[in-house]
Amino acid sequence: MFHFDYLTENTCSKLISLDLDGDIVKNIRFVGGCDGNLKAIPVLLDGWSADQIERKLTGIVCGCRGISCSDQLAKAVRAALIASKNPNYRSPLEEDADD
């Protein structure tokens, strides 16, 4: 099992935490954001593959932001897959946070 934390960008949630078992996503948790919706998303998606999550959630927007917590989850699962294969991987948002 591979654990990954993803810093979000321009959303109410500040962090997405998840585990990968191969390419299967488990234990999704949002820190911050719309409590009810962000409790429902992990229940619905637990056990889905990263590709399934990306296909369903990429491009969903919240209001006029042009992004959403769902879209950020799609980005998080892709980043987690990359990081699971490359332990030195850091997402661009993590690099920006260090500056």
Phi, psi and omega in degrees: 000134181246124179264141181217136174246134183237122175283127182274168181230125173060035175231166178292325175284146184256339185207143172240128180246137180205164175241146174244135171242091192072244175250012179268128184267131180222162172055045177290135177216130176260139174253116184086177177096191183284104191309308184296310180298319185279353168274328182286319183305310179299324179296318182288326188260351181304125180095356177282157174281159177301320180297319178299315180297315179300314181299320184281326191253340182299130176093355176290132182244156178242112181059223182264010183290334183078011183205167177205170175297324178296314178298320178294326176296319177301317178293322181296318181292324177295314179298321179296319178299316179297313182295328180293337179262344182222096185297346179269358182295136171225131180293155179304326180293324177294320179296318178297324181294333179283340182285000000 
